Amino acid sequence: MQKSYFEFMKEISSEELYCGLLAHGLFSEKLPPVFTSENFYDYCETKQPSFKDKRRQYIFYENMRNINTPRPLGIPSPMAYQHLCRCLADNWGKLCEHFNDMTAEQSHKVSRIHIRKLSGNSALFEMNYKNWKADGSPEPDLLIGKRWIVKADISNCFPSIYTHSLPWALVGKKDAKDHKDNKKEWFNKIDHFSQNIKNGETHGLLIGPHTSNLLSEIILTSIDNELTKIGWKYIRNIDDYTCYVSDYEDGQRFLADLNRWLRYFDLALNHKKTEIVKLAITADKSWVRQIGSMQILPKSEILNYKEVRAYLDHAIELAHCNDSDASILNYALKVLSSRSVTENAKAYIVKTILHWAVLYPYLIPLLNEYVFEKFSINKDDIIKFTNDIFAYGIKRRNYEAASYALFFAIKYEFKIEDISIEDIIESDNTVLMLLAYKYFELSSDPISLKLKEVAEKLEKDKDIDRHWLFVYEALPESKLQEEWKAMKKAGVSFLKSFKTDAAIKAK
């Protein structure tokens, strides 16, 4: 049964919101899958610590996008993040009222990606999560009688959001400005704690923490409300808009109205990604339609080498025709990983995907689940690939690739050749330094002590927040101060236990 936006929100209690955001929403799913904040959530629930209300620096981390350009992610200080999660949970009733007011007049659910209860997942947010029965499929109705489609997107959406615009959306710009000095107002508290996780900055939300999706929706549903009142029918995936219109002039009017309300909240259109095109042309250009239309045997049948090769050749050709969009290769990989294939076909898939991953590092985070585990890869092949990708990552300063290489080496218990501790330290990359520390520590390599010395220096230089994961996990309680020390004493860790995969053995 289809649900409205508000129905999704009211299913979540305030404490479920707090748990979902704090225990399962601190770390982006784009990070190597070794991090958890469940232990920290339990600590907050049992010990009820009173963290200092202050601005804190955050960890910077880059994730490779499907177009081979990096996306900046942020991992906030856990103390500042806890304050924000608690504030959002304490004011969840008021926030739900806002979402109801902003979406009540919609003929369909405009926002397609938002926090919600997820089936089989304790988190409240998952990018691209879809439940067709609950979400509905408004596109067929929106298409009726329309000949043109408008594609628009917000320029640097999360990094451009002005935290003071959160109160503007919640109570109106006039009331917000009239009460801007009253720090006890609930909407100003949300603004305040949103700034604190980004070292007091008023411009930009961190990409990664699940709170950022909720905060952005406060503003974006307000814009939806204004556009809906005008009469526009469209859908929105985070900051991507798709509007179906009768003619080109209508498309221009939609963009003018969208731009006007974006500017009201100090946001702007990304004109490079904005277009008005005929529906027929759009359909012809859709890689999803093209790859989906390719004949592939029913799921009940086993795919052979010839069929798999044709499918992968088609996928790479589509990627080349669509500005080297690696999301097409991602799609093809997930399709094939769900199928039964012959041994020859499996060997071809593995070699092709590992080759693609070097050319398109966007695919590297998918390899463990969709290649190594799915196809029971020979350990020697994993070792060779990992060494190649580590060398590539260090040379190109793609520290995400190097971090995943260390993750693979830890998980499958092997050594990386030519690993330089100087390169690790020079990277100044928190995730890479932490995984390198665990890599050396688990093998009782004394090099781990050099990394511990780096952590000690960062702590002494009062630079812990910018590298808090590495410093906190590497140092003992005796080397930490105040809140960090109390957490360490209580046994809090942000790392999952490093268990190796015994299912994969060297052949």
DARA-V525906 format. One record per backbone hydrogen bond with DSSP energy under -0.5 kcal/mol. NH is the residue of the N-H (numbers start at 1). CO is the residue of the C=O. Records with the same first field share a line. If there is no record, write none. Layout:
# DARA-V525906
NH->CO / CO
This chain:
# DARA-V525906
3->134
8->4
9->5
10->6
11->7
12->9
13->11
17->13
18->14
19->15
20->16
21->17
22->18
23->19
24->19 / 20
25->21
31->28
34->32
35->32
36->494
37->23
41->37
42->38
43->39
44->40
45->41
46->42
47->43
48->43 / 44
51->49
54->52
56->196
59->75
61->73
63->71
65->69
68->65
71->63
73->61 / 71
74->207
75->59
76->74
81->77
82->78
83->79
84->80
85->81
86->82
87->83
88->84
89->85
90->86
91->87
92->89
95->91
96->92
97->93
98->94
99->95
100->96
101->97
102->98
103->99
104->100
106->103
110->108
112->236
113->236
114->112
116->124
118->121 / 123
121->118
129->126
135->131
136->132
140->137
141->138
142->138
143->139
144->140 / 141
146->143
147->245
148->245
149->277
150->243
151->149 / 275
152->150 / 241
154->239
155->268
157->154
160->156 / 157
161->157 / 158
162->265
163->161 / 202
165->162
166->163
167->163
168->164
169->165
170->166
171->167
172->167 / 168
176->172
177->173
178->174
179->175
180->177
182->179
183->181
185->182
189->185
190->186
191->187
192->188
193->189
194->190
195->191
196->192
197->193
198->195
199->56 / 196
200->195
201->195 / 198
204->161 / 202
205->158
208->206
210->25
212->209
213->210
214->210
215->211
216->212
217->213
218->214 / 215
219->215
220->216
221->217
222->218
223->219
224->220
225->221
226->222
227->223
228->224
229->225
230->226
231->227
232->227
234->232
235->242
236->110
237->240
238->236
239->237
240->237
241->152 / 239
242->235
243->150
244->233
245->148
251->247
252->248
253->249
254->250
255->251
256->252
257->253
258->254
259->255
260->256
261->257
262->258
263->259
264->260
265->261 / 262
266->263
267->262
270->153
271->269
273->270
274->271
275->151
277->149
279->147
282->278
283->279
284->280
285->281
286->282 / 283
287->285
290->286
291->287
292->288
293->289
294->291
301->298
303->340
308->304
309->305
310->306
311->307
312->308
313->309
314->310
315->311
316->312
317->313
318->314
319->315
320->316
321->317
322->318 / 319
323->320
324->319
325->319 / 322
326->66 / 324
328->325
330->326
331->327
332->328
333->329
334->330
335->331
336->332
337->333
338->334 / 335
339->336
342->303
346->342
347->343
348->344
349->345
350->346
351->347
352->348
353->349
354->350
355->351
356->352
357->353
358->354 / 355
359->355
360->356
363->360
364->361
366->363
367->363 / 364
370->366
371->367
372->367
373->368
374->369
375->371
376->373
377->372
379->505
381->378
382->378
383->379
384->380
385->381
386->382
387->383
388->384
389->385
390->386
391->387
392->388
393->389
394->390
395->391
396->392
397->393 / 394
398->393
399->397
402->398
403->399
404->400
405->401
406->402
407->403
408->404
409->405
410->406
411->407
412->408
413->410
414->409
419->416
420->418
421->419
424->420
425->421
426->422
427->423
428->424 / 425
429->424
430->428
433->429
434->430
435->431
436->432
437->433
438->434
439->435
440->436
441->437
442->438
443->439
444->441
445->440
448->445
449->446
450->446 / 447
451->447
452->448
453->449
454->450
455->451
456->452
457->453
458->454
459->455
460->456
461->457
462->459
463->458
467->463 / 464
468->465
471->467
472->468
473->469
474->470
475->471
479->476
480->477
484->481
485->481
486->482
487->483
488->484
489->485
490->486
491->488
492->487
496->34
499->497
501->411
502->500
504->501
505->503
